[in-house]
Amino acid sequence: MRYLSTRGDPGRKRFCEILLEGLAPDGGLYLPEHYPRVDAATLARWRAVFNNGAPGGYAALAFEILSLYIDDIPAADLRALCEKTYTEAVYGTPQIVPLKRLDPGLCLEALSNGPTLAFKDMAMQLLGNLFEYELGRRGAELNILGATSGDTGSAAEYAMRGKKGVRVFMLSPHGRMSPFQQAQMFSLMDENIHNIAIAGVFDDCQDIVKNVSNDLAFKRDYRIGTVNSINWARLLAQVVYYFAGYFQATVKDTEPVSFTVPSGNFGNVCAGHVARQMGLPIDKLVVATNENDVLDEFFRTGTYRVRGAADTHETSSPSMDISKASNFERFVFDLLGRDGARTKALFGDTLARTGRFDLGADPVFADAARRYGFRSGKSTHADRLATIRSVFERHGVMIDTHTADGVKVAQEHRDAGVPMVVLETALPIKFADTIVEALGRPPERPARFEGIEDLPRRVHVMPADTAAVQAYIAAHCKPV
Ligand SMILES: *Cc1c(COP(=O)(O)O)cnc(C)c1O
C-alpha cells in the first residue's frame, strides 16, 4: 500500500514513512491510494476472528484490518503490537468496545474505557506502541510537542508514558482544564512526560506550538513532532471499531447499520467513511455537532465556512469546540472523485483567501448524502441536559455531554429496521459540572480514579512565551 497527498503531489510513501510525519509536503493530508474492498467471505471471516468480543478478538480483528494498510512492518510484529495494545487490562473489558443497548434498535458503542476515559485512547494507545517500535528500528528519538484543552493531551501522555525514544511536552492553559483532567495529566510521574501549564488560554498554547514548528532549525535539532488528529495511523486505528460495532449489532453480514458520531475535527467519522468505502454495510453516517456547527452547515447546505475566534463557542461538550475540521479535507478529496488539483484549489487557495468554499451548486454535493451516506445534525447545551436526563431516567445509563450530542442527533435520523449505533466518546466523570446540572448528582467514578485529585503533581507553570518553552525543551533533551 502506498499513500498519497490530498493536494495532488505525485510522491507516494509507505506507512512507516508517514507515521512520524504531519501534513504532506504540499500541505495536504495523507490517504491510501485506494481503500481495499472487503468481500463477503472476508467479512464473514473477520466476524469469526472478532468472535463477538471474546478475549483477544478485538486485537486479532485490528491486525486483519491494519495488515491491509501496513506492509512495511513484518506481520508477526504488527500482530504483537495489536495484542499489546488492545488488552482487557487496559480497557477493562474483553470486548474492548462493548455495545450498550438503549431502545430496541438504538445502542451506544463504548469507546471510552481506556486509560483516559475518552475515545482518543483507542487510536493513541496504538500510536504509542507504533512510535516506540519504529523509533527503535531507526535508532531515533522524537520529542512530541502539543497543545491541549483536555482529551488529546491526556490521551497522548498516557499512550507515550514510559515509551523508549519518545518525550512529550504538553502545553495546557493554566487552571482552565476540568479538575479531573488536570488531575489525570499532572499526576503522571513518568520522566518522559512534561506538563507545561501556560499562563494564558488554549490559543496561546497553540500559537506557541505553531511558532516552534515554524522554527525549522529548532524543529530539526530537537526532533520535534506532533500527534495531532490528522495522523493517518490514528484514523486507521479508529476504522477497527466500526467493524467491531457492526459485528456486535448484527447477526448477518448483509444487515445495514447506521452510526452517529459526535464530531469535531472529523477524525472519528472519517474513519467510519473509510470503513464504509471498504464495504462494511453502513447505511448512514450521521455527523453530530454542538453549537460549533461548521460540519452540520456543510452537510445541510454545501457551504464550508471556517469560524473566527469570536464565532467559536465554548460549550459543555468542549472537545467538539472547533473553528474548522482538520480532517475534513480527506472526505472532500473523495467527494471530488480524488481530484487533487481541485482539492488544493479549495483548501489551499479559496479557503485560505476567503475562509469558505461552496459546493452547494455542484452536482457532487448530492453525493455526500446519496453515495456516501452522510447526514448531520446539531445539538445545544439545553439538548445535552435534556438528553442526559432522559437517557438516565429511561435506561439508568449516565452519558457524557459529547455522547449526549450524538444521542440527540441520532434520534432524528433513525430508520425502522436499521440499528443505530451511537459512538460513546467519553465518560461522564470527565465533565462532572454538566452532569450535576442535568441530574442534580455527580457522575459515577470508575474505582481506579478514586482520589486522583489528591495525588502529587508534576507540572511546570510558564508564561505564554515561545522562547521560554524552547529553553525548557532544550534543557530537557539532547540535540541531535
Ligand atoms: C476529540 C473528541 C471528539 C471529536 O472527535 P473528532 O475526531 O475530532 O471528530 C468528540 N468527543 C470527545 C469526547 C472527544 O475527545
Ligand as a Chemical Component Dictionary entry (heavy atoms), coordinates in Angstrom:
data_LIG
# 
_chem_comp.id                   LIG 
_chem_comp.type                 NON-POLYMER 
_chem_comp.pdbx_formal_charge   0 
_chem_comp.three_letter_code    LIG 
# 
loop_
_chem_comp_atom.comp_id 
_chem_comp_atom.atom_id 
_chem_comp_atom.alt_atom_id 
_chem_comp_atom.type_symbol 
_chem_comp_atom.charge 
_chem_comp_atom.model_Cartn_x 
_chem_comp_atom.model_Cartn_y 
_chem_comp_atom.model_Cartn_z 
_chem_comp_atom.pdbx_ordinal 
LIG C1 C1 C 0 -11.940 14.533 20.262 1  
LIG C2 C2 C 0 -13.325 14.275 20.752 2  
LIG C3 C3 C 0 -14.458 14.347 19.898 3  
LIG C4 C4 C 0 -14.343 14.785 18.440 4  
LIG O1 O1 O 0 -13.713 13.809 17.646 5  
LIG P1 P1 P 0 -13.163 14.188 16.183 6  
LIG O2 O2 O 0 -12.399 13.006 15.749 7  
LIG O3 O3 O 0 -12.304 15.414 16.366 8  
LIG O4 O4 O 0 -14.360 14.463 15.327 9  
LIG C5 C5 C 0 -15.698 14.048 20.416 10 
LIG N1 N1 N 0 -15.856 13.702 21.709 11 
LIG C6 C6 C 0 -14.811 13.623 22.566 12 
LIG C7 C7 C 0 -15.063 13.256 23.977 13 
LIG C8 C8 C 0 -13.517 13.891 22.112 14 
LIG O5 O5 O 0 -12.473 13.821 22.976 15 
# 
loop_
_chem_comp_bond.comp_id 
_chem_comp_bond.atom_id_1 
_chem_comp_bond.atom_id_2 
_chem_comp_bond.value_order 
_chem_comp_bond.pdbx_ordinal 
LIG C1 C2 SING 1  
LIG C2 C3 SING 2  
LIG C2 C8 DOUB 3  
LIG C3 C4 SING 4  
LIG C3 C5 DOUB 5  
LIG C4 O1 SING 6  
LIG O1 P1 SING 7  
LIG P1 O2 DOUB 8  
LIG P1 O3 SING 9  
LIG P1 O4 SING 10 
LIG C5 N1 SING 11 
LIG N1 C6 DOUB 12 
LIG C6 C7 SING 13 
LIG C6 C8 SING 14 
LIG C8 O5 SING 15 
# 
